[in-house]
Structures are given as C-alpha cells and as structure tokens.
Amino acid sequence: MSGVRGLGARWRRRRPLRTRLALAASAAVALVAVGVCTAAFLVIRYELVHQLDLSLTQSATRIVQANRDEGPQVLAGECRYLSAPPCAQIVPADPAADPDAPYLLPVSPAVREVAAGGRAAYYSNVARFGQPLRMLTTPFGDGRALQVALRADPVDRGVRQAAVLLAAVGAVGVLLAGLLGHAVSRTGLAPVARLTATAERIAATRDPRHRIELPPGPPGRQDEVTRLAATFNTMLGELEQSVASQRRLVADASHELRTPLTALRTNAELLARGDRLTPAQRDRAAGALERGIREVTGLVNDLIELARDEEPLPLLEDVRIAEMTEHVVGTARTHWPRTPFVLEVEAGAARAVRPGVPARLARLLTNLLDNAAKFSPPGTPVEVSLSTYGSGAGTGGRGTGGSGADTDGSGADTDGSGTGGVTLTVRDHGPGIPAADLPHVFDRFYRAETARALPGSGLGLAMARQIAHAHGAELTAGAAAGGGALFTLTFAPEDPPEDARGRRPGRSRS
C-alpha cells in the first residue's frame, strides 16, 4: 500500500502545477456531479417504489373492508395485465385449512407467520405469470393473512430510464468538470505563469527592470496570487536598486582609484630613474609615493567596510557609549591638535549601554569627528554632546572636557541602560552643509563643491550611516543654530538589564 502511495506521490511531483490543479478541480466537480446524480437516482427509485407500495396498501384496505368474513380463497387474479385490479388471496395460518383451488400468489412460511400474528406486514418482490410483481402481505384477522400484488415492471422500467438519464447527466457533468478545471487552472495560474515568464526573462537577460503586469484594483482586494506577483515586483525593485547601487559603487570606485593609481605609477616610474634625481627630488617622490599608498589603502579598506551589510554577531558586546565617546574624542585631539574638542555628557547618559561592535562604533564617531574637524576653521571648537531621552533617561548635570563622568550630586537616576534612548551629537562651526547637498551627504563618494579640494574619498559619512543602521541607530545631518553642521546619532530605547549591574546574559562589557 505504501508503494502505491509513493508511486502516486512521484507521479504528482512530475506533473506541472497547472495539470495538478486542473485534475484536482475536475475531480472535485466530477465527484459532486456523480454524487448528485447518485442521490437523485436513489430518491427517484424510492419514490416510485413508495407509490407502488401506497397503491398496494390502499387496495388491501378496500379488500379487507369488502371481504371481512370470507375464508381462505383467491379473491382476484387479474394482476397479470397492466392497469388491471390487483391479485388478492386469503391464506390461513394452518395449511390444513387451505382451499382446494391452488393459490395464484406464492405462499411462503413467512406468510403463515403473518396469518398467525407472529410477524408484521411486509412487502416483497416476486415473479409470477412471467412478470415481476410487488406484493404486500398483511394480517386479515382470525388466523388469516391477506396477500395483494401488482405488476412492478412499470416501476422497474422507470427506474432504469432514470438511471440511464442520470448517468448521461453525470457524464456530461464530468466532462464539464474537466473543462471547468482546465479553465480554472489557466485563469487562476495566469499570474503565476506571468511571474515564471518574468523570472525566466530576468535569468536570461540579467535585467531586473522587468515587472509583472497586475490587474487593476485596490491592493486590499487582491487575491493571494496577485499579492504574490506584487511582492515579486517589490523584490525586483529592491534587486534593481541593489544592482544599480553595486554598479554605481564599482563605477565610483574605479573613478576614485584612477587618480591615485596614476600618481603611484608616476612616482614609481620617477623613483625607478633615481640616478637622474637629486636627493631632495628622490625624497619628495618617495614621500608622495608613501602618501599615495596610504590613500589607496584607506580607500580600499573603506570599500571593504562598505561591502559588509551587518555586524558579525560573535563580535557584539555591551558598549558603554560615554566611555567609547571619551576615548574617541581623546584620540581626535591628538590627530587634530589645532581643533579643540569639547565633550558634554549628561548624567543620565554616563552609564548608557548598547550592544554593538566597539571598533565599528568607534570608527563611526571617528568619521564624524574627522569630518567636523576638516571643515572647522583653526581654533573653532567641535562640540560633542551625549544625552538621553525617553522613560529611562536620567536627569542631572553635564560633565565637560571629556570626563564623561557623572559629577552631579542630585541623586537622580543616572543609569541610561534602561528603556531610555541615547542621543550623540557632533557640531562644528564651519561653513555648514548647503541645502542642495544635504540629501546627498551620506551617499558614497559624494563630495560637495566646497569639499573637493580637501583630502578624503567621500566614503566616511556613508560608512558612518551604514554602521549606525547595522547597530539599530539613526544618523542624520542638518544645519546647526548659529552656523555649522550638526550630525545626530540616535540609539532607540532598550529594555532594562536583567540584573542590578546592567549586564545582559551572554555578553561581555567593553
């Protein structure tokens, strides 16, 4: 039995979905049609036989009323003809009391039991005079039974005719079921066929701009297949954007690499003819070559970082935002000695903790600080502020000068690791971001007109936003009040920690 089921399963797997759907729909409709015809046949046969039984019952009632005192005998015998009165005879319980003349209808032991009162009245089918008869045997009283019979061949003929007609109707129903199943499969799977054709066309042309045509109508009233096609179109749109972004990245990277590679080749060729150069010229060429190598190395490293969409889970730790910010600001002071950095940390944010990769979050903040310092005039400060918001945000004073510690003795809840959010802002006092450039500041390789003469590849802010998104944060840019640019990094609120120390299971603390 299992082998038969396995064979059927293999057969179904080898058939196209349209064929299987057509067969399933046809089988369902055919089963209903055959069931209805069978039920109709049973009802018709029952009604025809029931009408014949009612005629026998009425005839028996009349005969009993007209011959109540008669003894065992044959009362009528014309039932061999159509439309003739029924055959009727009285049969005693004791065979010794039978009349001398033979009975017209068969007398069985069951008839004697009815006459003796040991059995109820019943109907039976018998054959007599070469014709089928329907016979009723009922008690007659005083140890007698009455047998009444009518020809049953008209009923049998009607039943056969009904069977033939209903079989024809059932066959037509099965044929229509097949046609309807085929139509249903073609209509129902038309979007799937279009989806398949579109997928095959994309696979052949590698062009994700193709779309599946959707039927008109509001989205809320679309069926499942149409929603599948709409979802596939959405996926194609995302794929098209991804391919376009990849191509744009490759084109921009090749464009950005062309100039430093040309400079590297020129300086290498120049150093190869070192015997023709003075020591000062060789030193300048070597320095230029070293700077070019660092620039290309940084650009390649930035491209590798941008190619990574998410942070590796094994490297996640609980990062203290204030401590990380203090460390990065201290490093920036060393790299930009002519730019003062001012760090302000609210008491509520001093203990803020968020899961992340410390090196990547430090890279994010470093890029923001480098960008701010690059556009700040010498001697103007870059202001870094760390605060909290939401229900878990504490209140208190501010620490300055990069201490990041809680110096407020107000007694407020300074644990920012609860449900409150954390906001980190970096503000400079440079020329700011023009309104036309503001929507593009986080695009890869985008550089404003005023920044094209400055060092850099245009990848720092793009990398910063990608790191922010990978850590569930939001990085935005805007104009600062009084001039300059303002970058805001917002960490969403988190659930409170599991224990009083703010440590979550399975994570280390940076």
RADA-V760571 format. One record per residue. RES is the residue in three letters. PHI is phi in degrees with one decimal (999 if undefined). BURIAL is b if it has 16 or more other ideal C-beta (glycine too) atoms within 10 Angstrom, else e. Layout:
res = <RES/RES>
phi = <PHI/PHI>
burial = <BURIAL/BURIAL>
This chain:
res = <MET/SER/GLY/VAL/ARG/GLY/LEU/GLY/ALA/ARG/TRP/ARG/ARG/ARG/ARG/PRO/LEU/ARG/THR/ARG/LEU/ALA/LEU/ALA/ALA/SER/ALA/ALA/VAL/ALA/LEU/VAL/ALA/VAL/GLY/VAL/CYS/THR/ALA/ALA/PHE/LEU/VAL/ILE/ARG/TYR/GLU/LEU/VAL/HIS/GLN/LEU/ASP/LEU/SER/LEU/THR/GLN/SER/ALA/THR/ARG/ILE/VAL/GLN/ALA/ASN/ARG/ASP/GLU/GLY/PRO/GLN/VAL/LEU/ALA/GLY/GLU/CYS/ARG/TYR/LEU/SER/ALA/PRO/PRO/CYS/ALA/GLN/ILE/VAL/PRO/ALA/ASP/PRO/ALA/ALA/ASP/PRO/ASP/ALA/PRO/TYR/LEU/LEU/PRO/VAL/SER/PRO/ALA/VAL/ARG/GLU/VAL/ALA/ALA/GLY/GLY/ARG/ALA/ALA/TYR/TYR/SER/ASN/VAL/ALA/ARG/PHE/GLY/GLN/PRO/LEU/ARG/MET/LEU/THR/THR/PRO/PHE/GLY/ASP/GLY/ARG/ALA/LEU/GLN/VAL/ALA/LEU/ARG/ALA/ASP/PRO/VAL/ASP/ARG/GLY/VAL/ARG/GLN/ALA/ALA/VAL/LEU/LEU/ALA/ALA/VAL/GLY/ALA/VAL/GLY/VAL/LEU/LEU/ALA/GLY/LEU/LEU/GLY/HIS/ALA/VAL/SER/ARG/THR/GLY/LEU/ALA/PRO/VAL/ALA/ARG/LEU/THR/ALA/THR/ALA/GLU/ARG/ILE/ALA/ALA/THR/ARG/ASP/PRO/ARG/HIS/ARG/ILE/GLU/LEU/PRO/PRO/GLY/PRO/PRO/GLY/ARG/GLN/ASP/GLU/VAL/THR/ARG/LEU/ALA/ALA/THR/PHE/ASN/THR/MET/LEU/GLY/GLU/LEU/GLU/GLN/SER/VAL/ALA/SER/GLN/ARG/ARG/LEU/VAL/ALA/ASP/ALA/SER/HIS/GLU/LEU/ARG/THR/PRO/LEU/THR/ALA/LEU/ARG/THR/ASN/ALA/GLU/LEU/LEU/ALA/ARG/GLY/ASP/ARG/LEU/THR/PRO/ALA/GLN/ARG/ASP/ARG/ALA/ALA/GLY/ALA/LEU/GLU/ARG/GLY/ILE/ARG/GLU/VAL/THR/GLY/LEU/VAL/ASN/ASP/LEU/ILE/GLU/LEU/ALA/ARG/ASP/GLU/GLU/PRO/LEU/PRO/LEU/LEU/GLU/ASP/VAL/ARG/ILE/ALA/GLU/MET/THR/GLU/HIS/VAL/VAL/GLY/THR/ALA/ARG/THR/HIS/TRP/PRO/ARG/THR/PRO/PHE/VAL/LEU/GLU/VAL/GLU/ALA/GLY/ALA/ALA/ARG/ALA/VAL/ARG/PRO/GLY/VAL/PRO/ALA/ARG/LEU/ALA/ARG/LEU/LEU/THR/ASN/LEU/LEU/ASP/ASN/ALA/ALA/LYS/PHE/SER/PRO/PRO/GLY/THR/PRO/VAL/GLU/VAL/SER/LEU/SER/THR/TYR/GLY/SER/GLY/ALA/GLY/THR/GLY/GLY/ARG/GLY/THR/GLY/GLY/SER/GLY/ALA/ASP/THR/ASP/GLY/SER/GLY/ALA/ASP/THR/ASP/GLY/SER/GLY/THR/GLY/GLY/VAL/THR/LEU/THR/VAL/ARG/ASP/HIS/GLY/PRO/GLY/ILE/PRO/ALA/ALA/ASP/LEU/PRO/HIS/VAL/PHE/ASP/ARG/PHE/TYR/ARG/ALA/GLU/THR/ALA/ARG/ALA/LEU/PRO/GLY/SER/GLY/LEU/GLY/LEU/ALA/MET/ALA/ARG/GLN/ILE/ALA/HIS/ALA/HIS/GLY/ALA/GLU/LEU/THR/ALA/GLY/ALA/ALA/ALA/GLY/GLY/GLY/ALA/LEU/PHE/THR/LEU/THR/PHE/ALA/PRO/GLU/ASP/PRO/PRO/GLU/ASP/ALA/ARG/GLY/ARG/ARG/PRO/GLY/ARG/SER/ARG/SER>
phi = <999/-64.0/-64.7/-65.9/-64.0/-63.3/-64.2/-63.9/-64.5/-64.6/-63.3/-65.0/-65.7/-83.0/-89.2/-62.5/-61.1/-62.8/-65.5/-65.4/-66.5/-62.9/-64.7/-65.3/-65.3/-64.9/-63.5/-64.9/-66.7/-63.1/-62.9/-65.8/-62.9/-64.4/-63.5/-64.8/-64.3/-63.6/-63.2/-64.0/-61.6/-63.9/-66.5/-63.7/-62.0/-63.4/-66.8/-64.0/-65.6/-64.8/-63.8/-64.1/-64.7/-64.3/-63.4/-64.1/-64.5/-64.2/-64.6/-62.9/-64.6/-64.2/-65.2/-62.5/-66.2/-87.1/-130.6/-63.6/-100.1/-77.2/-92.4/-59.7/-175.3/-90.0/-90.7/-154.0/-141.3/-95.9/-71.9/-71.2/-107.9/-67.6/64.6/-86.1/-59.5/-70.9/-73.8/-146.7/-152.9/-105.8/-121.6/-82.1/-71.4/-97.2/-59.4/-66.0/-93.0/-66.3/-71.0/-69.6/-72.2/-69.2/-77.3/-82.1/-103.2/-67.2/-113.1/-109.6/-57.0/-64.2/-66.1/-63.2/-65.7/-65.2/-64.5/-80.2/83.9/-89.9/-149.7/-79.6/-63.9/-151.7/-106.4/-152.1/-107.5/-133.7/-117.3/-152.9/58.7/74.0/-131.4/-75.7/-123.9/-108.5/-123.0/-113.6/-114.2/-138.5/-61.0/-113.0/94.7/57.9/71.0/-126.9/-132.1/-108.7/-112.6/-128.8/-138.0/-132.5/-65.9/-108.1/-66.2/-61.9/-67.7/-61.3/-66.1/-63.7/-65.0/-65.7/-62.3/-62.4/-63.1/-64.7/-63.4/-68.8/-64.2/-64.7/-62.7/-62.6/-64.2/-62.9/-62.7/-65.5/-62.9/-63.0/-61.8/-63.2/-65.0/-65.7/-61.3/-64.5/-65.0/-63.7/-64.7/-67.6/-71.0/-67.8/-99.4/-60.2/-61.7/-65.9/-63.6/-65.2/-61.4/-63.0/-63.0/-64.8/-62.7/-66.2/-67.6/-66.0/-63.9/-77.3/-99.7/54.8/-119.1/-81.5/-79.3/-69.6/-136.4/-90.3/-72.5/-106.6/-67.4/-66.9/139.2/-65.7/-60.5/-69.1/-106.7/-79.9/-81.0/-64.3/-67.6/-66.4/-63.9/-61.5/-64.5/-63.6/-64.5/-64.6/-63.1/-62.5/-63.2/-63.9/-62.6/-64.4/-64.5/-62.3/-64.0/-64.8/-64.1/-63.6/-64.5/-64.8/-64.0/-66.0/-63.5/-64.6/-65.1/-65.5/-62.7/-63.3/-68.0/-69.4/-79.2/-62.8/-66.0/-64.8/-67.4/-63.9/-65.0/-62.3/-63.9/-64.6/-67.1/-65.4/-64.6/-66.5/-68.7/-64.7/-106.6/-61.1/-68.6/-95.9/-104.2/-78.2/-54.9/-65.8/-65.4/-64.0/-64.6/-64.4/-65.9/-66.0/-63.9/-63.6/-64.5/-65.0/-63.3/-63.2/-64.1/-62.4/-64.4/-65.7/-61.9/-62.0/-64.3/-64.4/-62.1/-63.1/-64.3/-64.4/-64.5/-67.8/-71.9/-94.8/-85.2/-142.7/-84.0/-66.7/-59.7/-61.5/-93.6/-69.2/-137.5/-84.6/-101.7/-78.7/-62.4/-64.8/-64.6/-63.1/-64.7/-60.8/-65.2/-67.1/-63.3/-61.0/-64.6/-63.9/-61.1/-71.1/-74.9/-124.1/-66.4/-87.8/-116.0/-76.6/-111.0/-113.7/-111.6/-122.8/-125.0/-65.5/-59.1/-68.8/-98.6/-64.8/-112.7/-63.3/-127.5/-138.7/-72.2/175.8/-99.5/-55.3/-62.8/-72.2/-65.4/-64.0/-64.1/-58.8/-66.8/-60.4/-62.1/-65.6/-67.0/-62.2/-64.2/-66.2/-65.7/-64.5/-98.6/-89.7/-63.6/-55.0/90.2/-85.7/-80.4/-107.1/-99.4/-115.9/-130.0/-126.8/-142.8/-123.2/-148.9/89.4/-68.1/-93.3/-74.9/-88.0/-125.5/162.4/-85.5/-120.0/-95.8/-125.6/74.0/89.1/-68.8/67.2/-92.2/-84.4/-103.0/-91.3/-100.7/-72.7/81.7/-75.6/-69.5/-103.0/-87.7/-87.5/-90.0/-83.6/-88.2/-72.1/-89.7/-124.6/-123.4/-121.0/-118.8/-127.5/-126.0/-116.3/-117.9/-85.5/-72.7/82.6/-110.8/-58.7/-59.5/-70.2/-91.0/-58.3/-68.5/-115.0/-65.7/-98.9/-76.3/-68.0/65.9/-83.0/-137.3/-68.5/-59.3/-75.6/-106.6/-72.0/-88.6/-90.0/-68.1/131.2/-109.9/82.5/-107.1/-62.4/-70.5/-61.8/-66.2/-61.6/-65.7/-63.4/-63.9/-61.3/-63.2/-64.4/-101.2/72.4/-110.1/-123.7/-114.1/-128.5/-127.4/-163.8/-92.4/-86.2/-65.6/89.9/105.9/97.3/-106.8/-129.2/-108.4/-123.0/-108.8/-118.4/-96.7/-66.7/-60.9/-124.5/-66.9/-65.9/-68.4/-77.2/-129.6/-67.5/-84.1/77.8/-98.7/-95.1/-62.0/82.6/-129.5/-90.3/-114.7/-75.7>
burial = <e/e/e/e/e/e/e/e/e/e/e/e/e/e/e/e/e/b/e/e/b/b/b/e/b/b/e/e/b/b/e/e/b/b/e/e/b/e/e/e/b/e/e/b/b/e/e/b/b/e/e/b/e/e/e/b/e/e/b/b/e/e/b/b/e/e/b/e/e/e/e/b/e/b/b/b/b/e/b/e/e/e/e/e/b/b/b/b/b/b/b/b/b/e/e/e/e/e/e/e/e/e/b/b/b/e/b/e/e/e/b/b/b/b/b/e/e/e/b/e/e/e/e/e/e/e/e/b/e/e/e/e/b/b/b/b/b/b/b/b/e/e/b/b/b/b/b/b/b/b/b/b/e/e/b/b/e/b/b/e/e/b/e/e/e/b/e/e/e/b/e/e/b/b/e/e/b/b/e/b/b/b/e/b/b/e/e/b/b/e/b/b/e/b/b/e/e/b/e/e/e/b/e/e/e/e/e/b/e/e/b/b/e/e/e/e/e/e/e/e/e/b/e/e/e/b/e/e/b/b/e/b/b/e/e/b/e/e/e/b/e/e/e/e/e/e/e/e/b/e/e/b/b/e/e/b/b/e/e/b/e/e/b/b/e/e/b/e/e/b/e/e/e/e/e/e/e/e/e/e/e/b/e/e/b/e/e/b/b/e/e/b/e/e/b/b/e/e/b/e/e/b/b/e/e/b/e/e/e/e/b/e/e/e/e/b/b/b/b/b/b/b/b/b/b/b/b/b/b/e/e/b/b/e/e/b/e/e/b/e/b/e/b/b/b/b/b/b/b/b/b/b/b/b/e/b/b/b/e/b/b/b/b/b/b/b/b/b/b/b/b/b/b/b/b/b/e/e/e/b/e/b/b/b/b/b/b/b/b/e/e/b/b/b/e/b/e/b/b/e/e/b/e/b/e/b/e/b/e/e/e/e/e/b/b/b/b/b/e/b/b/b/b/b/b/b/b/b/b/b/e/b/b/e/e/e/b/b/e/e/b/b/b/b/b/b/b/b/e/e/b/e/e/e/e/b/b/b/b/b/b/b/b/b/b/b/b/b/e/b/b/e/b/e/b/e/b/e/e/b/e/e/e/b/b/b/b/b/b/e/b/e/b/b/e/e/b/e/e/e/e/b/e/b/e/e/e/e/e/b>
